[in-house]
Amino acid sequence: MARRERPQLITDAARSPEQELRAREVRYVVMMLLRAACIVMAAILVAARPPLLWLWLTLCFLGGVGLPMIAVLLANDAPPRAENRLRNRLRRRATSHPDPGHALDEHQHRVIDPD
């Protein structure tokens, strides 16, 4: 069996699609709860009539109208592909030809085979 040049590190592994979907769902629900809080706060402010009511209502309106748009964009956002991540490109270039006679440094990780 042929081995790849560098093993996949668990810290570099991508999250599973289920984990990504769950994180996006949680983010969406939190943003919609913030939107609901803005709407409730606007109703409370109208009843209480505090000083600078126009400013507070404007902020609540922006939260009530702007948050759904941002929430949908973030919920539909996908993580970048591996070939588009700059961090991985730089790491591959720097360690593409490791010296086998060299001691392990911070960029080379010890591989333990199950055999």
Phi and psi in degrees as GROMACS dihedral restraints (atoms count N, CA, C in turn):
[ dihedral_restraints ]
;  ai    aj    ak    al  type     phi  dphi    fc
    3     4     5     6     1   -80.3    20    10
    4     5     6     7     1   139.0    20    10
    6     7     8     9     1  -101.0    20    10
    7     8     9    10     1   148.6    20    10
    9    10    11    12     1   -71.3    20    10
   10    11    12    13     1   161.7    20    10
   12    13    14    15     1   -64.6    20    10
   13    14    15    16     1   -43.7    20    10
   15    16    17    18     1  -127.1    20    10
   16    17    18    19     1   134.5    20    10
   18    19    20    21     1   -72.1    20    10
   19    20    21    22     1   156.5    20    10
   21    22    23    24     1   -76.2    20    10
   22    23    24    25     1   124.4    20    10
   24    25    26    27     1   -85.4    20    10
   25    26    27    28     1   142.6    20    10
   27    28    29    30     1   -64.7    20    10
   28    29    30    31     1   -29.0    20    10
   30    31    32    33     1   -72.3    20    10
   31    32    33    34     1   -20.5    20    10
   33    34    35    36     1   -95.7    20    10
   34    35    36    37     1    -6.1    20    10
   36    37    38    39     1   -67.9    20    10
   37    38    39    40     1   141.7    20    10
   39    40    41    42     1   -74.3    20    10
   40    41    42    43     1   153.2    20    10
   42    43    44    45     1   -71.2    20    10
   43    44    45    46     1   152.9    20    10
   45    46    47    48     1   -70.0    20    10
   46    47    48    49     1   156.1    20    10
   48    49    50    51     1   -58.3    20    10
   49    50    51    52     1   -34.0    20    10
   51    52    53    54     1   -66.2    20    10
   52    53    54    55     1   -40.3    20    10
   54    55    56    57     1   -66.5    20    10
   55    56    57    58     1   -40.6    20    10
   57    58    59    60     1   -63.6    20    10
   58    59    60    61     1   -44.5    20    10
   60    61    62    63     1   -62.6    20    10
   61    62    63    64     1   -43.2    20    10
   63    64    65    66     1   -63.1    20    10
   64    65    66    67     1   -41.9    20    10
   66    67    68    69     1   -64.1    20    10
   67    68    69    70     1   -40.7    20    10
   69    70    71    72     1   -67.5    20    10
   70    71    72    73     1   -37.5    20    10
   72    73    74    75     1   -64.5    20    10
   73    74    75    76     1   -43.5    20    10
   75    76    77    78     1   -63.5    20    10
   76    77    78    79     1   -43.4    20    10
   78    79    80    81     1   -61.0    20    10
   79    80    81    82     1   -41.8    20    10
   81    82    83    84     1   -64.0    20    10
   82    83    84    85     1   -45.2    20    10
   84    85    86    87     1   -64.3    20    10
   85    86    87    88     1   -40.8    20    10
   87    88    89    90     1   -62.4    20    10
   88    89    90    91     1   -43.1    20    10
   90    91    92    93     1   -67.3    20    10
   91    92    93    94     1   -34.9    20    10
   93    94    95    96     1   -71.5    20    10
   94    95    96    97     1   -32.0    20    10
   96    97    98    99     1   -66.7    20    10
   97    98    99   100     1   -37.6    20    10
   99   100   101   102     1   -64.4    20    10
  100   101   102   103     1   -38.2    20    10
  102   103   104   105     1   -63.4    20    10
  103   104   105   106     1   -44.7    20    10
  105   106   107   108     1   -61.6    20    10
  106   107   108   109     1   -38.9    20    10
  108   109   110   111     1   -63.9    20    10
  109   110   111   112     1   -37.7    20    10
  111   112   113   114     1   -63.2    20    10
  112   113   114   115     1   -41.5    20    10
  114   115   116   117     1   -67.8    20    10
  115   116   117   118     1   -43.4    20    10
  117   118   119   120     1   -64.3    20    10
  118   119   120   121     1   -41.8    20    10
  120   121   122   123     1   -63.0    20    10
  121   122   123   124     1   -38.2    20    10
  123   124   125   126     1   -62.7    20    10
  124   125   126   127     1   -41.9    20    10
  126   127   128   129     1   -64.8    20    10
  127   128   129   130     1   -40.5    20    10
  129   130   131   132     1   -66.0    20    10
  130   131   132   133     1   -40.2    20    10
  132   133   134   135     1   -65.4    20    10
  133   134   135   136     1   -39.1    20    10
  135   136   137   138     1   -62.9    20    10
  136   137   138   139     1   -40.1    20    10
  138   139   140   141     1   -71.6    20    10
  139   140   141   142     1   -34.9    20    10
  141   142   143   144     1   -84.5    20    10
  142   143   144   145     1   -25.7    20    10
  144   145   146   147     1    50.4    20    10
  145   146   147   148     1    63.2    20    10
  147   148   149   150     1   -76.7    20    10
  148   149   150   151     1   169.3    20    10
  150   151   152   153     1   -63.9    20    10
  151   152   153   154     1   150.3    20    10
  153   154   155   156     1    58.5    20    10
  154   155   156   157     1    41.5    20    10
  156   157   158   159     1   -57.9    20    10
  157   158   159   160     1   -39.4    20    10
  159   160   161   162     1   -60.5    20    10
  160   161   162   163     1   -37.5    20    10
  162   163   164   165     1   -68.3    20    10
  163   164   165   166     1   -46.0    20    10
  165   166   167   168     1   -65.6    20    10
  166   167   168   169     1   -39.8    20    10
  168   169   170   171     1   -67.8    20    10
  169   170   171   172     1   -34.9    20    10
  171   172   173   174     1   -63.9    20    10
  172   173   174   175     1   -43.9    20    10
  174   175   176   177     1   -64.0    20    10
  175   176   177   178     1   -42.0    20    10
  177   178   179   180     1   -65.6    20    10
  178   179   180   181     1   -38.0    20    10
  180   181   182   183     1   -64.8    20    10
  181   182   183   184     1   -44.0    20    10
  183   184   185   186     1   -62.4    20    10
  184   185   186   187     1   -39.8    20    10
  186   187   188   189     1   -66.4    20    10
  187   188   189   190     1   -39.4    20    10
  189   190   191   192     1   -71.1    20    10
  190   191   192   193     1   -30.6    20    10
  192   193   194   195     1   -95.5    20    10
  193   194   195   196     1   -38.7    20    10
  195   196   197   198     1   -80.2    20    10
  196   197   198   199     1   -34.1    20    10
  198   199   200   201     1   -62.3    20    10
  199   200   201   202     1   -40.2    20    10
  201   202   203   204     1   -62.1    20    10
  202   203   204   205     1   -37.6    20    10
  204   205   206   207     1   -65.5    20    10
  205   206   207   208     1   -45.0    20    10
  207   208   209   210     1   -65.5    20    10
  208   209   210   211     1   -39.3    20    10
  210   211   212   213     1   -63.5    20    10
  211   212   213   214     1   -41.0    20    10
  213   214   215   216     1   -66.9    20    10
  214   215   216   217     1   -41.7    20    10
  216   217   218   219     1   -62.0    20    10
  217   218   219   220     1   -43.8    20    10
  219   220   221   222     1   -71.1    20    10
  220   221   222   223     1   -32.3    20    10
  222   223   224   225     1   -70.4    20    10
  223   224   225   226     1   -30.0    20    10
  225   226   227   228     1   -92.1    20    10
  226   227   228   229     1    -0.2    20    10
  228   229   230   231     1   -74.3    20    10
  229   230   231   232     1   137.8    20    10
  231   232   233   234     1  -113.3    20    10
  232   233   234   235     1   153.6    20    10
  234   235   236   237     1   -67.1    20    10
  235   236   237   238     1   155.2    20    10
  237   238   239   240     1   -67.1    20    10
  238   239   240   241     1   149.8    20    10
  240   241   242   243     1   -68.0    20    10
  241   242   243   244     1   156.5    20    10
  243   244   245   246     1   -60.1    20    10
  244   245   246   247     1   -37.6    20    10
  246   247   248   249     1   -74.1    20    10
  247   248   249   250     1   -12.6    20    10
  249   250   251   252     1   -98.3    20    10
  250   251   252   253     1    -3.1    20    10
  252   253   254   255     1   -87.8    20    10
  253   254   255   256     1   119.2    20    10
  255   256   257   258     1   -62.5    20    10
  256   257   258   259     1   -37.2    20    10
  258   259   260   261     1   -57.7    20    10
  259   260   261   262     1   -44.6    20    10
  261   262   263   264     1   -69.5    20    10
  262   263   264   265     1   -35.8    20    10
  264   265   266   267     1   -63.4    20    10
  265   266   267   268     1   -44.7    20    10
  267   268   269   270     1   -65.5    20    10
  268   269   270   271     1   -39.8    20    10
  270   271   272   273     1   -66.5    20    10
  271   272   273   274     1   -41.8    20    10
  273   274   275   276     1   -64.5    20    10
  274   275   276   277     1   -41.6    20    10
  276   277   278   279     1   -64.6    20    10
  277   278   279   280     1   -41.2    20    10
  279   280   281   282     1   -70.1    20    10
  280   281   282   283     1   -30.6    20    10
  282   283   284   285     1  -121.4    20    10
  283   284   285   286     1    26.4    20    10
  285   286   287   288     1   -72.3    20    10
  286   287   288   289     1   -28.0    20    10
  288   289   290   291     1  -128.5    20    10
  289   290   291   292     1    74.3    20    10
  291   292   293   294     1   -70.7    20    10
  292   293   294   295     1   147.5    20    10
  294   295   296   297     1   -82.1    20    10
  295   296   297   298     1   116.7    20    10
  297   298   299   300     1   -65.6    20    10
  298   299   300   301     1   -23.8    20    10
  300   301   302   303     1   -82.4    20    10
  301   302   303   304     1    -8.0    20    10
  303   304   305   306     1   -82.4    20    10
  304   305   306   307     1   147.5    20    10
  306   307   308   309     1   -70.5    20    10
  307   308   309   310     1   159.7    20    10
  309   310   311   312     1   -64.7    20    10
  310   311   312   313     1   128.8    20    10
  312   313   314   315     1  -113.1    20    10
  313   314   315   316     1  -168.0    20    10
  315   316   317   318     1   -68.5    20    10
  316   317   318   319     1   -19.6    20    10
  318   319   320   321     1   -94.9    20    10
  319   320   321   322     1   -14.7    20    10
  321   322   323   324     1  -105.7    20    10
  322   323   324   325     1   133.4    20    10
  324   325   326   327     1  -113.5    20    10
  325   326   327   328     1   146.7    20    10
  327   328   329   330     1   -73.7    20    10
  328   329   330   331     1   133.3    20    10
  330   331   332   333     1  -108.2    20    10
  331   332   333   334     1   127.1    20    10
  333   334   335   336     1  -107.8    20    10
  334   335   336   337     1   115.3    20    10
  336   337   338   339     1   -85.1    20    10
  337   338   339   340     1   144.7    20    10
  339   340   341   342     1   -74.9    20    10
  340   341   342   343     1    -8.2    20    10
